[in-house]
């Protein structure tokens, strides 16, 4: 399901002429036989759940765009009146729509670690000033296009994150300085999706995303049943089925 949603958006981004993406195909028939030799995974196993992508050098900055005030952005605003150094108007409430979308980069953490919100200036120091400005422009363009499409379908995309890379040849040498969108994009795993007809600023929103699972886990923490250390607890069937239903509804609304 996530592959279908991501593919929908990636092709839409390409068709809009915003930027190139890593996606070549989702047809496992194009995977070379040599790649499956000795593997227990079959071509049939990969149907609908795999992408063939262009090789890229990943840029080590998460490109986060926020259109609404929630999550770590809300906490930052309540503490400083800003999000990652971006000054916002006073008096905003939880889940308020921002005057305009803001770009708030984050470090790309190692697996198992949490990303860290950083200033735009620090992001420039990591990947270069000109390239970081380009990533900001692309991220805001993609978000604005996606927000408009989703709202027409009954979904608010409150915030999202993108990853970019530079294409390389078979020896790993960068062949273009024009960034390419990589990984997935605009799925419930990387975005905060809210039902438009239930939107009420000033309070938490019902969601189509993995917030559903997060809230269950936070309940366990509050009850003293889990201390957030690995391994995580097994999820009850009701939470699994509820999450699946929300993802399915989001996919149908966005792509149907």
C-alpha positions, 0 to 999 in steps of 0.5 A, spaced: 500 500 500 505 504 501 509 503 495 502 504 491 501 511 494 509 513 493 508 511 486 502 515 485 505 521 488 512 520 485 509 520 478 505 526 479 511 530 481 514 528 475 508 529 470 508 536 474 515 537 472 517 539 479 524 535 479 526 528 477 526 522 481 529 515 483 523 511 480 525 507 474 519 502 475 515 498 480 515 492 475 519 486 478 520 483 471 525 488 470 529 485 476 535 482 473 535 474 474 542 475 477 539 479 483 535 473 485 540 468 484 540 464 491 535 468 494 529 466 498 525 472 495 521 470 489 519 475 483 512 474 485 514 476 492 516 483 490 510 484 486 507 491 488 512 492 494 518 494 490 521 499 486 527 499 481 531 506 483 536 510 480 543 509 484 544 516 488 548 519 493 544 521 499 544 528 501 544 527 509 539 532 510 531 531 511 527 536 508 521 537 512 515 542 510 510 544 515 503 547 513 500 546 520 503 547 527 503 540 530 508 535 533 516 537 534 514 544 531 509 545 536 513 544 542 519 548 538 514 554 537 511 554 544 518 554 547 521 559 542 516 562 538 519 559 532 520 553 528 528 551 527 529 559 527 523 561 523 519 566 526 512 565 527 506 570 529 504 570 536 498 566 539 498 560 534 494 554 537 495 547 536 494 545 529 493 552 526 494 553 519 501 557 518 501 563 514 505 559 509 508 553 509 515 553 512 521 549 511 525 546 517 530 541 515 533 535 520 539 531 520 538 524 517 539 520 523 542 513 523 537 507 523 534 507 530 536 514 532 531 520 532 532 525 526 534 532 529 531 539 527 536 544 525 537 551 522 537 552 515 544 555 516 546 549 519 543 545 513 547 549 508 553 548 512 552 540 511 550 540 504 552 547 501 549 553 500 546 553 493 544 546 493 540 547 500 537 553 497 535 548 491 532 543 496 528 548 500 525 550 493 523 543 491 520 541 497 516 547 498 513 546 490 512 539 492 508 540 498 504 546 495 502 541 489 500 535 494 497 539 499 492 542 493 491 535 490 489 532 497 485 537 500 480 536 494 480 529 496 478 530 503 485 530 506 490 535 509 497 534 509 499 537 515 507 536 514 511 531 510 519 530 509 522 528 503 529 526 501 534 527 495 540 525 492 545 526 487 545 521 481 551 517 480 554 512 475 556 505 476 562 507 480 559 511 485 561 518 481 556 523 481 554 525 474 549 531 476 549 536 481 541 537 480 538 533 486 533 528 485 527 526 489 529 519 492 526 514 497 518 514 498 514 521 498 507 523 501 505 517 504 502 516 511 509 513 514 512 520 512 507 525 513 501 527 517 494 526 514 488 529 517 481 528 515 479 535 512 471 534 514 474 533 522 479 539 522 478 543 528 484 547 530 486 548 537 486 540 539 489 534 536 486 531 530 484 524 528 489 522 523 490 517 517 497 516 519 502 512 524 500 517 529 494 511 530 500 506 533 504 512 536 498 514 541 497 506 543 504 506 544 504 512 548 498 509 552 502 503 554 508 508 557 503 512 561 500 506 564 508 504 566 507 497 561 513 500 556 519 504 557 520 505 550 526 501 549 527 495 544 524 491 543 517 494 542 511 491 544 507 486 540 501 490 537 494 487 538 490 485 532 485 491 533 491 496 532 493 493 526 487 492 523 485 500 525 492 502 522 490 498 515 483 501 515 486 508 515 492 507 510 487 504 506 482 509 506 487 515 505 490 511 499 483 510 496 481 518 497 488 520 494 489 516 488 481 513 487 
